[in-house]
Amino acid sequence: MVAITKFEDIEAWQLARGLAGQVYGITRNGELARDFGLRDQLQRSAVSIMANIAEGFGRRGRQEFIQFLRIARGSCSEVESHLYVALDAKLIAQADFERLKNAAEATGRKISGFISYLRKAEQN
């Protein structure tokens, strides 16, 4: 594994950044842009993923970092849940839902893998 010297090096953070960009893109126009509550919740939960990864990295303690990664993973699930609301309310198209849900799932899997890696490295 490549040495991580800044949070921007973390693949999970990079995926989260991409997800946040997609969320902002889909919430910029259309019906979802006018549903201020859901739009804001969706944006905040997407941004939370990135922020928690960065904050956990900045804490410099492995256990604390893992805890922040768990919170970030929870925010991935929150994004997915908000996407279901948007889909069910017909605020986003099925294709956009699937694209964003897949991105959130991929981000969550990457975070989970990173947590596993950090736990194993701690045991060695």
Protein Blocks (a to p, Z undefined) as FASTA:
>chain_A
ZZdfbfklpmklmmmmmmmmmmmmmmmgcjklmmmmlmmmmmmmmmmmmmmmmmmmmnop
aklmmmmmmmmmmmmmmmmmmmmmmmmnopacfklmmmmmmmmmmmmmmmmmmmmmmmmm
mmZZ
